[in-house]
């Protein structure tokens, strides 16, 4: 929050240098007190009479914040994230790997994640990062594979 306030003060300094007289009012809900507090940001010193007027404006702004309530259709500011279903990616592989006995009869291999996408000779290719073998732990470098061979399967694992 402090970097936002710093940016606001910088913007107000710029407005001041352009001949403007900026004044920013912010409202913060204080949970310990159970009420709203208004604060003003001003990039210049005010005379005493102006300070008292700004104080009254702050009091009116705090009263406005206390009386205002958001409409019912506005979602709450803090929401719990719902867990999305896990999507597993698999790749149909035509070649077999002879290093591990688990790879000799398998024609579909799991994908860890997909990377960038490119087009070569009119064929869309996707950068594929392979999951390591669950039996022997062998890892493979990423490869560029035709997008038509990538199969998306939706599995819910909770």
N, C-alpha and C positions, 0 to 999 in steps of 0.2 A: 504494500500500500504506500510505503514511503516514496518509492520511485515514481508512482503516479502523481503524488503530491509535488515532488520535485519538478516533474515535467510541467505541471500546472503552473508552478511559480515561474518557471522559465518562460512559458508562454505569456504569462501576465507581465513579466519584465519586458518582453518584446513588444507587447501592446502598449506599455507605458512609453517605450522609446519611440513608438509611432504617434504619440500624442494622445492616446486613449487613456481613460481612467478606469481600469478594470477592478472589479470586486467579485470574488467568488465565495458563495455560501455553500457549505457542505453540512449534511446532517448525519450523525452517527447515533445508532441505538446503543445505549449503555445498559447492559443486562443487570449489572449490580444495582443500578438505580431504577431500572424498569422504565426509563423514559428516553426521549430523544434529546440530544444536545446539538446545538448549532455552532458552527465555527466559521469564521471569516478568514479569507486569505487576501491580503492586501500588500502589493509590492512597494508601498510608499507610506510615509508617516502622515498621520491625520492630525489636524488641530483638535483641541479638546471638544469643541462643539460637534465636530464631525464624528468623533469617537463615540459620543453619547448617542448620536443618531444611528450609527452603525450598531451599537448595543441594542437599541430598540428594534432595529430591523432583525437582528439575530433572535431576539425574544419572539417576535412575530413569526419568524421562520420556524422556530422550534415549536410554537403553538400550531402552526400549519402542519408540521410533520406529525405531531401527536394526533391531530384530528383526521388525518388522511389515512385511509386504509385501501389496499389494493383490491381491484375487482376480483370476484370469485373465480373467474376463468383464467387468471394469471397463475401459473404453476409456482410452487414455493421455490425460494432461492436455493435451498439445500435439498437435494434429492439423492436418494441412494441409487447407485447404478445397478441396473438389472444385468445379470450375467447373460451374455449372448451365447447361443449354442456354438459349440466348437465345430469348426469346419476342418475336416481332414482332406488333404490333397494327395492324390495318387497319380502315378505316371505309368502308362503302359510301356514296358520296355521289351524290345524284341530280342536283344542279346542276353545271354546268360553269363553270369560270373562264376568261374570255376574255382575261386579261392575258398569259398565256404559252401558246405553242403546245403545250407538253407537257400542259396541263390540258384541252384541248378534247375529247380522245377518251378520257380516263381516267375510270372510274367508281369506282375504289377508291383511297383516299388513305392514306398512312402516318401513323400516330399516334406522337408522341414519347412520351407517357405518359398515363395516366388519372388523373383527380383524384377529387373527391368524388362521392358518389352521392346522388340525391334522388328523391322521388316527387312527380309533379305530375299531378293528375287521374287517378290510378290507373296512370300510366305511369312506369316507372323510367327515370330519365335519368342519364347519366354525364357528368361534366365531361371534355372531350377537349382535350388540348393537341396541336396539329398540328405535324408536322415541316415545316421549310421546304422549298420547292421545290428539287429537286436540279439543275434546269436554270437557273432565273433567280434563285434564292435568296430569293424572296418569302416573307414570314412572315405567318401569320394569327393572330388572337387566339383564345383558347380559346372553346369553345362547349359548350352542353348538348345532348346527342344521346340519342335513345332507346337503351336498352341492347340492344334486339333487333337493332339495325343494326351493332353492334360485332362484328367477327370476329377471333378469336384464332388466329394461325397459329404453329406451333412451327418455328423454323428454327435449325439448329445451325451457328453460324459460329465456327470455331476458327482 
